[in-house]
Amino acid sequence: MIEIISTLENVYDEKKPDIIRALESFGKKGKKGVKMELIFCLLTPQSEAKKCWSAVKKIEKQNFPLEEKIILKCLDGIRFKFKKASYVKQTLENFDNIYRRIKREKDYFKLREYLVENIKGIGWKEASHFLRNIGKGDNFAILDRHILNCLKRYKVIKKIPENVSKKIYFKIENKMKNFSVRLKIPLSHLDFLFWYIEKGGIFK
């Protein structure tokens, strides 16, 4: 295990500058950028991240407000696209209210809870991902299957849960936080590091 951790630390030393550049870019988004990141996180469950971002860029080129059938045409290659097109439309219709709350709320933990409770299609993972991508989620874990695989590999968790409730999410998130402290790698950096190890690249 010590050897595995040492390898992880060596990869981090190599990729740290790229991780820092990615994180710095997240805090520079205006209203339009925040909207696009929210759409992106609505699309990502069980879908490839790069395909989701490609779909977001297609949506961005359309004339707003968007009909659901127009959104749907932009979602080629996205799993559950009919359901997600509906989520995107509902979110866009209420985006001004969502954005006001994002700008006003200083407690990011309360903001994450607000997003989960008020945006259809957003769970704890998606809310954490979105807030990280707009520079407000450095203390959140994005517990997708890639991250959970790494946490199991490094014995942070014993097994990957079949269903991730709020209670289970927070429990695993705290374990990942403790692991990041042990490694002296910030939580937000650790997410990117795991993503690189699993996918061979650094992306949203």
C-alpha positions in Angstrom: 0.0 0.0 0.0 2.9 2.4 0.8 4.3 1.8 -2.7 0.9 2.5 -4.3 0.5 5.8 -2.3 4.1 6.8 -3.3 3.1 6.3 -7.0 0.0 8.4 -6.5 2.1 11.2 -5.0 4.6 11.0 -7.9 1.8 11.4 -10.4 0.4 14.3 -8.4 3.8 16.1 -8.5 3.8 15.7 -12.3 0.2 16.8 -12.9 -0.1 19.5 -10.2 0.5 22.5 -12.6 -2.2 21.2 -15.0 -4.6 20.7 -12.1 -4.0 24.2 -10.8 -4.6 25.8 -14.2 -7.9 23.9 -14.6 -9.1 25.0 -11.2 -8.1 28.6 -11.7 -10.2 28.7 -14.9 -13.3 27.7 -13.0 -13.6 30.8 -11.0 -13.7 33.1 -14.0 -17.2 32.4 -15.3 -19.9 35.0 -15.7 -23.7 34.3 -16.0 -23.4 32.6 -19.4 -20.6 30.3 -18.2 -22.4 29.3 -15.1 -25.5 28.4 -17.2 -23.4 26.2 -19.5 -21.7 24.5 -16.5 -25.1 23.7 -15.0 -26.4 22.2 -18.3 -23.2 20.2 -18.5 -23.7 18.7 -15.0 -27.3 17.9 -15.9 -26.0 15.8 -18.8 -23.1 14.0 -17.2 -24.8 11.1 -15.3 -23.9 7.9 -17.0 -22.6 9.8 -20.0 -19.1 10.6 -21.2 -17.9 14.1 -20.1 -16.5 15.2 -23.4 -19.6 14.2 -25.3 -21.6 16.2 -22.7 -19.5 19.3 -23.2 -19.9 19.0 -27.0 -23.6 18.9 -26.5 -23.5 22.0 -24.3 -21.6 23.9 -27.0 -24.3 22.9 -29.5 -27.0 24.2 -27.1 -25.0 27.4 -26.6 -25.3 28.2 -30.3 -29.1 28.0 -30.3 -31.5 30.9 -29.9 -32.9 31.2 -26.4 -35.5 30.4 -25.0 -35.2 26.9 -26.3 -37.9 24.4 -27.0 -37.4 20.9 -25.7 -37.2 19.4 -29.2 -34.3 21.8 -30.1 -32.4 20.8 -26.9 -33.0 17.1 -27.8 -31.4 17.6 -31.2 -28.2 18.7 -29.4 -28.0 15.6 -27.3 -26.8 12.9 -29.7 -24.7 10.3 -27.9 -26.0 11.3 -24.5 -27.7 8.6 -22.4 -31.3 9.2 -21.3 -31.5 12.2 -23.6 -35.3 12.6 -23.5 -35.3 12.9 -19.7 -32.2 15.1 -19.7 -33.7 17.4 -22.4 -36.7 18.0 -20.1 -34.4 18.7 -17.1 -32.4 21.2 -19.2 -35.5 23.0 -20.4 -36.9 23.3 -16.8 -33.6 24.6 -15.5 -33.2 27.2 -18.3 -36.7 28.5 -17.6 -35.8 29.0 -13.9 -32.2 29.9 -14.4 -32.5 33.6 -13.4 -33.8 32.6 -10.0 -31.1 29.9 -9.6 -28.4 32.4 -10.6 -29.5 34.9 -8.1 -29.3 32.3 -5.4 -25.9 31.3 -6.5 -24.6 34.9 -6.4 -26.3 35.6 -3.0 -25.6 32.5 -1.0 -22.2 32.6 0.8 -22.5 29.2 2.5 -21.6 26.7 -0.3 -22.9 23.8 1.7 -26.4 25.4 1.9 -26.1 26.3 -1.8 -25.4 22.6 -2.7 -28.4 21.5 -0.7 -30.5 24.2 -2.5 -29.4 22.9 -5.9 -30.3 19.3 -5.0 -33.7 20.2 -3.6 -34.7 22.7 -6.4 -33.3 21.4 -9.7 -34.7 18.3 -11.2 -31.9 16.0 -12.4 -29.3 17.3 -9.9 -28.1 15.0 -7.1 -25.3 15.4 -4.6 -22.6 14.4 -7.2 -23.9 16.7 -9.9 -24.3 19.7 -7.4 -20.8 19.1 -6.1 -19.5 18.9 -9.7 -21.3 22.1 -10.8 -20.1 24.1 -7.8 -16.5 23.0 -8.3 -16.8 24.0 -11.9 -17.8 27.5 -11.0 -15.2 28.0 -8.3 -17.4 27.3 -5.3 -16.8 23.6 -4.5 -13.2 23.1 -3.3 -14.5 21.3 -0.2 -16.8 18.9 -2.0 -16.1 15.4 -3.4 -17.5 14.5 -6.8 -18.3 10.9 -6.2 -18.8 9.5 -9.7 -17.8 5.9 -10.6 -14.2 6.8 -11.5 -13.6 8.4 -8.1 -15.4 5.6 -6.2 -13.2 3.1 -8.1 -10.1 4.9 -6.9 -11.3 5.2 -3.3 -11.8 1.5 -3.2 -8.4 0.8 -4.9 -6.7 2.9 -2.2 -8.8 1.3 0.6 -10.5 4.5 1.5 -13.8 2.6 1.2 -14.3 -1.2 1.4 -16.8 -1.4 -1.4 -18.7 0.8 -3.9 -22.3 1.3 -2.7 -25.1 0.3 -5.1 -27.1 3.3 -4.1 -25.7 6.6 -2.8 -28.1 8.3 -0.4 -27.3 11.7 1.1 -26.1 10.0 4.3 -23.8 7.6 2.4 -22.6 10.4 0.1 -21.5 12.6 3.1 -19.9 9.6 4.8 -17.7 8.8 1.8 -17.0 12.5 1.2 -15.6 12.8 4.7 -13.5 9.7 4.2 -12.1 11.2 1.0 -11.4 14.5 2.8 -9.5 12.6 5.5 -7.5 10.8 2.8 -6.6 14.1 1.1 -5.3 15.4 4.5 -3.3 12.3 4.9 -1.7 12.7 1.4 -1.4 16.5 1.8 -3.2 16.9 -1.5 -6.2 19.3 -1.5 -9.6 17.6 -2.0 -10.3 19.4 -5.3 -6.8 18.4 -6.6 -7.4 14.8 -5.6 -10.5 14.6 -7.7 -8.5 15.7 -10.8 -5.7 13.3 -9.9 -8.1 10.3 -9.7 -9.7 11.4 -12.9 -6.3 11.4 -14.6 -5.5 8.0 -13.2 -8.8 6.5 -14.4 -9.1 8.3 -17.8 -5.6 9.4 -18.7 -6.4 13.1 -18.9 -7.5 16.1 -17.0 -11.0 17.4 -18.0 -14.0 19.0 -16.2 
